[in-house]
Amino acid sequence: MCNVAAVILSAGKGKRMKSDISKQYMLFDNKPIIYYTIKAFIESRVDRIILVTGKEDIEYVRRDILNKYGFDDSVSLVEGGRERFDSAFNGVKAAEGSDYVLIHDGARPCIMPEDINDIIEHVKENGASVMGVPVKDTIKILNSANEVVDTPDRNTLWQIQTPQAFEWGVIYNAYNKMYEYGDKSITDDSMVVEKYSEKKVKIIAGKYSNIKVTTPEDMGLLEQFLKK
């Protein structure tokens, strides 16, 4: 029987939110945003949950989130790193012993348990599966003078989300190689696997409601989607 770990990243500061409070700890309906994210994974078929948070937030998270909402027995805490990829790798290392690992942004609280279960089934088949949605708008590629140099075919473009799911050994070894090369250009976990492994990453269809709370405007969307 396969063992599946979920790594939830909750160490970011979210400067674009223009708030003194990290976006994942902002309140929605009197509960922090990260509450809804954790709850979805608890209700899914993952076997263990690892929450990666900043060193300065560990006691707050343990007391005011895990303990307060009864998540203590379901979630383990891991200290994050300086960059997102550092935090992700800390979570991956903490998931050692698992067959598969799902990596998810803590500020994506609209993820549904059934979508988590869906990507678990896909990663068991593919070894590397990432959730995303087709882009709706035309995309332009610009040069340094803000001049359009190309318009890629919209049918080939997808907006990538999380969870991103991998065989544990695939993502662990890819991250090790990334650090060996000193690569700091990484923006998501799929990119690590794409650059530093032979494994082909497959995209599975997610939902447009699976938003990442990044700016103040996203709070209005959050209300619309979470209320449903």
Helices and strands as residue ranges (DSSP letters): E 4-10, G 15-17, G 23-25, E 27-28, E 31-32, H 33-42, E 48-53, G 55-57, H 58-61, I 62-67, E 75-79, H 84-94, E 100-105, H 113-126, E 128-134, E 141-142, E 148-150, G 154-156, E 158-167, H 168-181, H 189-196, E 202-205, H 218-227
